[in-house]
Amino acid sequence: MPVYLYVILAYLLVLMGFNIYRSKKIKSSEEFMVAGRSLSLTTMVFTLICTWIGSGTFIAGAEYAANAGWSSLWLPAGAWVGIAVIYFLAAKIRTFGQYTVGDILEVRYGKFARLFGAIALIIAFTTIVSYQFRAGGYILNVATKGAISVEAGQAIAAAFVILFTALGGMMAVAYTDLPNGIIILLACCAALPLTVLAAGGFDAAAAALPAQHFAVFSADFGQYPALKAGGYFLATLLLLMGIQSMYQKFYSAKSPAEAKKAVALWIVGTIVVETLVVAIAVYAAAAHWADLKAFEIAGRVKAEVSAGTLEPAASAARARTLADDLLAAGQAGADQAGTLHGRLEGAFAGLGTAEAVAKVRVGTDPASIVLQAAEDMASRGGVTLLFGLLLLGAACAVVLSTGMNYLLSPSTNIMHDIYSRFIRPDADERTKVALQKVFIVLLGTCAFLMIFIPTVLHARISVLRYSYFAYTMYGVSITPALLAALAWKRATKAGGLASILSGAAMALVFELVIPIAFPGVLLGGDPWGIPSIYPSAFVSIAMLIIVSYLTPPPRPEELRALFPEEGQA
């Protein structure tokens, strides 16, 4: 196996040893959940960067950029605006100083808001963890040149993430994020110029990619491109402004002032990294465009054979027809035709059974395009081997850090918002720490099953689709009520609870119920071509405002915990 795989494994083993060491120092649930509120400014900045920069950036964002080009920046731009808004609330959040967003929800909206908010968060965050495992599978597959399959790789990634999180909690998460964050920043800065050179220079992207890659709203966005771009922007904006992993980091800071400073530096780091990743993905796509299209066409052929609308023996001819259609539509250049036809012919020629067609692996998955850029650099040897290793290490780091962050958060909700609040309020510290570790393992197993079952069923797995569902579910069910709790004194218990329940219900209906029950109404992957974030967010915000104004305003004593300077409506 390649030498850089052993370096990555060595790094993981070092982190494991560090986490075992840290785990022995944990004596209370506060140390496990919020690191004893002891994080310095430097640690805060890098752990915040790692909270947000995950496989959603390196895998989903890169997949988006490979297919849509520069207009994919609409996806991370929502986070940049969200961080700017959070800057003004960071000190207040740290002053409140609890453990979960459920603490804020209960103070303003009652215990059932805490309960239902925790359930919505658990669903969303477990989904996010699941696609971190998938990303880990991509990384190990690339790092071993296919010796470890994506399926086996995602199991290995799951094992490491679950183990690291269960060992040390927030102590492990935050202090693992420090070296991971440094690696991510260095890797992205070093990798871009080498990726541009490998593609053939700055003009190579324009020569190799379709014109839509340079449009403000790419045609790849679906039925209504501008609406879809706005949907991605809004989904990341709402997720970022209410994301519990970030609030837990604020609670872990030494002081409110340091929490606010960390946010100011966080926005700079996030903009730099996400823009660099998009640029790396665009230029890597230019170098591998024929392979990306071969993967896309192969997926369509396999889907048609699986559905019974195409005979397996005709798969090679069908693949060639689809390739010719793509070339005629200008989606690939004449100089790429030979490579495209050659890849497909070699993959499908002579296949006569559905099982054989289902096993075809050809082309480059757009979700692994940044990993492919790392492999390109590493394969050249010399100094570029080090930069390729660094980029693969960064991808490995984001899977670990994001997986750990989003696995710790819902386990904290189960312990703090459900177990300690409704089942055993008097449980001792040792019991709470031990139980939270059990819940980490259970949630991690559920997240793994969410990605393992579609793998077994040979279903098409899109990290981008998984992330969009998670962002929408959390953003519309939690964020409106949470921000209102912090900034709008007129919000009432009934209004907040109505917002949480209606937002979650609408997200489930538009993301799961309608696509399964009424697939005929889908346009560009969305019901009637309308991204689910719009109706879900509208209903959630409308219910918050309307119900709040239809019910009596909060009493002064209900506001003092979050508005101590006024204490009145």
N, C-alpha and C positions, 0 to 999 in steps of 0.2 A: 504494500500500500504506500501512497505518497508520504514523504517525510513530514509534510505539514499537517497530516492527520494526527501523527503522533504528538506534534507540538500542541495542537488543539486539545487532545486528550490529556496531555500533561498539565495544561492550564486548568482544565476542569478538575483534575485531581488536586491541584494546589488550592483551588477554591473550596473543594470538599474539605480538605484539611483545615482551612481557615474557618469554615462554618462549624465544623466539629468543635474547634477550639472556642468559638464564640458561644456555641450552644451551652457549654458548661458554665458560662457566666450568667445565664438567664435564671433569675430566681422568682420573677413575678410576671403576671399577665401584662402589666404596663410595659415592662422591658420587651416582652415578646411582640406586643401590638404596636408600640410607638417608640421603641428603642430608649425607653426611660426619659424621653423628651430631652435628648442630649446631642442632637446632630449639629455639627458646625456648619458655617456658611458654605465652605468648599464641598463638604459631603452633601449638603442640601442641594446645591446647584447640579451636581452630577447625578444624584438620585432622581431629581425632578426630570432631567433630560432623559434618563433611562426609563422613567415612568411612562413617558409619552413616545419616545423613539423605540419602537419595537418592530416585530415582524409586520405590523400594520404599515410601517414605513419601508422596510427592506424587502418585504415580500408583496403585500397588497399594493402599497404605493408604487413599487417598481413594476408590478404587473400592469397597473393602471397606466404608468408612464410608457411602458413598452407598447401598449395598444393605442394609447390616445396622444402621446407626445407631451409637449409643454403645457397643454391645457390641464394636465393632471395636477398642476399646482393648485387648482381649485380645492382639492381634497385637503392638503395640509394648511392652506391659508385660513380655513375656519379655526384651526387650533391657534394660529398666531393672533388672531383677533381675540379669541377666548382668553389667552394668557394675559393680554393687555387689560381685559376687563377684570380678571382675577387679581391683578396687581393691586387694585384698590380695595380688595376684600381680604387679602392675605393676612394682614396684621389682625383683623377682627376675628378671622377663623382661628388663628393661633391663640388669641386671648381667650376665646371660648374654651379651647383646650380639652376636648373630649377624645373620643376614639374613632367614631364613624359618623357619616352623614346622618345616620339614624338618630343620633343624639340631637342634632339640630332639628330634624323633622318632628321629633316627639315634643321638644320644647314649644314649638309653634303649633303643631297640628294634632298632638295626642299619640297614644301608644299604637293605635292601629296604623297610623301613617308610618311609624317606625317599622312595623311588621311588614306591611305591603311594600314599602320602599326596599326593605332588605330582600324580599322575594324577587323583586324586579332586578335588583343589583346582582343577586346570585345567578340569575339566568343570563344576564348580559356578560358578566365577568367570566363565568364558566365557559361561555362561547369564545371569549377572547383568549382564554388559556388554551382552548382546544386548537386554535389555529397557530398558536406558538409552537405546539408540538408538531404540526404539519410543517412549519417552517424549519424546525430542527431536522425533520426528515429530508427536506430539500438540501440542507447544508451538508449533512453526512453523505448523501448520495453524490453530490458534486465533489466533496473532499476525497471520496474513495474511488472516483471515476466509475461509479455505478456498482462497485463491489458490495456496498450496503444499499439496499433498495430504499426508496422513499418510505415505504411501509414499515420496514424494520427501523429506519432512522427515526421515525416519529415515536416509536416505542422507547428507543434509547433516550431521546430528548425528554419524553415524559418522565422517565425514571429519574433523570438528573434534576429536573425542575422540582418534582414532588419531594425528592430527598433533601435538596438544599433548603427549600422553604420550611419543611417540617423540622429540620434541625435547628434553625436559628431565628425564624420569624423576621421581624423588622430589623433586628441586628444583622442578620445575614443579608437581607435585601439591600439595606442602605449601604453597608460597607462592601458588598459585592459590586454595587453600582458604581462605586468610586473608580476602581480600575477599569470596569467595563465602559464607563462614560468616556474616560480618557482614550481608550482604544478606539471607540466609535468616532470621536472627533478626528483623531490622527489618521485613521484609515480612510475616511471620506475625503479629507483634504489631499492625501497622497494619491488616492486611486483615480480621481477625475482626470488629471492630465494624461496619465498612462492609458486610460480608457479611450480618450479622444485620439491619442496617437495610434492606438490599435485599430480604431475605426477608419483611420485615414486622414485625420485632421478635422478642424472645425467645420469645414464645408461638407464633410462626409455624410452627416445626418440628412442634410437637405437633398443630397444626391440619391441616397438609398431608401429614404422613407417617403410614404405618401404625403401629399400636401396637408391632409387633415392633422398631421402631427404638429403643424405649426399654426393651427387655427386657435382662436380664443376659446371656442366651444367645439370640441372634436365631434365629428359625426359618429364616432364610436360610442358616444354617450347614450345613444338610444333614440327613441321616437322624438323627444324634444330635448335637444342637446343643452340649451341654456338652462332649462328647468332641471335637468339632471346635474349639471355642474353646480347650480345653486343648492340642490339637494345634498350633494357631497359636502359642500361648504357648511351648510346648516347642521348636518349630522355631526361633523367634527367639532363645530363651534359649541353645540349643546353638550356633547360628551365632555369636552375639555372643561367647561365651566362648572360641571357638577361632578367630575370624576372623583370617586372616593379615594383612590390610591394617592392622588395629589393632596387631598385634605389630610390623609393620614401622615403624609410627609410634613405638612404644616404643623400638625399636632406634635410631631417629633422634633421640631426645631428648638434650639435653646431659648429663643425669645421671639416676640412678634416682629421686632425690627429686623432680625436676621431672616425671618420667613419672607418679609417683603423684599429685602435686598436679593434674596435667592431667586425670586420670581423675575426681577428685572434682568438678571443674567441668564435666566432660563430661556426667556424669549429669544435672546440673541443666539444662543446655542441651538435652539430648535429650528430657527429660520435657516441657519447655516447648514445644519446637517440635512434637513429635508430637501432643501434646494439642490445640494450636492448629490443626494441619492437620485433625485429625478434626472439630473444631468447625466449621471453615470448610466442610468437605465436607458435613456434616449440614445446615447452613443453606443452602448452595448447592443441595443436593438438594431442600430444601423449596421453593425458588424455581423449580426446573426438574423437578419430579416427573413431570409429564405427558410431558415430552420424554425423560426417562430411561426411562419405560415404553414410549414409542413406539419407542425404540432396541431395547429388549428384545424387543418383539413383532415388529419388523421382522427381527431376527435369527432368530427361530423360523420365520417365514414363508420367509425365504430358505433356511434349512436344509432345510425340507420340500420346497421346489421343487427344490433341488439333489439331494436324495435320491430324487426321482421320486415322492414320495407325494402331491404336490399339483400340480395343473395351474397353469401360470403365469397363465392368464386368471382363475383363481379366487383369486389372491393378495389382492386388495382385500377380497373377502368374508371370507376367512379372517382377515385382519388385524382386520376389524371384529368378528368373532366372538370372537377372543382378547381384544380390548379390552373387550367386554361381559362376558366371563368374569372378567376382572381387576376390573372395577368391581363385579360381583356379589359377588366375594370380599372386598370392602372394601380392596383394595390401592391404590385411588385414590378420591378423593372425587367427588361429583356435580358440583362446580364445576370439576373437571379434565376431565370427560368430553368437553366440546366441543373443547377443545384437543387431546386425545388422538385423537379421531376425525378431526379436521381434518388433523392431521399425517399420519396413516396413509392417509387417503383421497387426499390430495395426492401422496403418494409412490407408491402402488400402482395408482391408477385408470388403466385403459386399457392396462396392461402385458400383453403376450401371449407373450413369450418368456422362457426361463430366463435368457438373457444380460441382458435388461433388468431382471429382478428382482434378479439378482446385483449390479447396479450401484446399487441403491437406497441412498441415504444420507439417513437421517431420524432426528431426535431427537438426544439427547445421550448420548455414550458415558460411562458412569459413571467410567471411568478418567481422563477429562479434566475431572472436575467442579471441581477446584480451578482449573484453567486457565479454565474457564467463569466462575468467580467473578471471576478477574482481568479477563476480557474484559468482564464486566458493569460493573466499576468503571471500566475504561478508556473504555468507550463513553459514559459520562455526561459526560466532559470535565471541565474545571476541575481542582480539586485531587485529585479522585478518579482522574483520569487518571494522576497520578503514583503513586498507591498501586497502581493496576492494573498499571502498568509495573513497579513494584517487585516485585509478586507474580509476574508473568511472568518477571522477571529472576531471582527466587529459584528458580523452577522450572528455568530455563535453567542456573542455577548448580549445582543438585543433579545434573542430568544430566551436566554436565561433570566435576564433582568426583568423583562416584561412578563414572562411567565410567572416568575416569583412574585412580582408586585400584584398581579391580578389573581393569583391563587391565595395570597395572604389576605387580601381585602374581603372576599366573601366568607372566608373562614372566621374572620373577625366579626362580621355581621352575625353569623350563626351563634357565636359565643356571646357577644356583647348585646346584640339586639334581640335575640330569641332565647338562648339558654339562660343567660344571667338575668334577663328582664322578665321572662315569663315562667321559667322552669325551676332554676335553682339560684335565686338571688344571693344565697348565703354560701355558695360553693367556695372552698379555699383556693388559694393561688396555685398550688401544685396541681390540683384537679383541673382547674381551668386551662393551664398551660398544656397538660397532657391531653385533654379533650380537644383543644384546638388543633393539636398535631394530628389527632385522629381524623378530624373534619378536613384538614388539608389533604390527607391521603384519599378520603372519600370523594372530595370535590375534584381532585386531580384525576382520579379514576373515571369519574363521570365525564370530565373534559376529554379524556383519552377516548372513551367510548363514542363521543360525539364525532370524532374524526375517524375512529377505527371502523365503525359500522358502515359509513358510506364507502370506505376503502374496500371492505369485504364485498359490498354490493356492486362494486365497480362504478359507483356514481361519480359524476363530474364534481370535483372539489375545487372551489374557488375561494382562496383566502380573502380576496376582495369582497365577495358576497357575504362570507361569514362576518367580516369586520363591519360591513355596512349594517347588517342586522343588529349586531351588538351595539353599535354606536346609536342606532335609532331607538332601540329598546330602552337604553339607559337615558339617552338625551331627552326623550319626550316624557318619560315616566318620573324621573327624578329632578332634572335640572330646573324646570320652571318653578316647581314648588320650593326647591332648595334656595334658589336665588331670591324668590319672594320672601322666604323666611329670613334671609339676611338683610334685605334692602327695602321691603315693602311692609310697613306696619299694619296696613289695612287687610292683609291676607288673613283669612280665618281658618279654623280647624277644618270646617266642612269644605272650604274651597281648596285647601291643600290636598286633602284626601281625595276629593273628586278629580283633581288634576293628575295625581299619581295613578289612580285606577283607570281613568279614561285614556290616558296616554299609553299605558301598558297594553290595554285592550285593543286600541286602534293599531298599535305596532304589530301585535300578534295577528290581527285580522288581515292587515295589508301585506305582511311579510310571509305568513304561513297559511292562513285559512284560504284566502282568495286564490293564491297561486296553485294550491293543491286541489281545491274544489272547483275552481272555474279557470282553468289554464287558458281558455279561449280568449279571455279579456286582456291577457298580457301583451303589452306592446313594448318592445325593447327591454323586456324583463320586468316591467312594472305594470301593475293593474291600470289599464286604460292609458298607459304611458306616463302616469303620475307617480313620482317617487314617494314612497310611504312616509317620509319625514314630513311632508307638507300637511296632509290631512291629520297625521298623528300629533304634530306639534300644535296645529291650529286648535284641535279639540282640547288638548291638554291645557293650553294657555287660556282658551275661552272659558273652560270650566273653572279654572282658577279664579278668573276675574268675575265672571257672572255669579258664581255661587258665593264668593266672598262678599259681593255687594248685596246679595239677597239674604245674608245672615248677619247677625249682630257683630260689630267690630270686637277685636280682642280687648280684654280688660288690661289695665296698666300693669298689673302684676304678672300677666302672661308674656309681657314684652321685655321685662327687665333683664332677663338672662342674655338677650342679644342686643338690646338697646338700653344699656344702663344709664346713659347720660340723659335720656328723656323719660323712659318708662311710661309713655302715654301714646295713645293712638293719634 
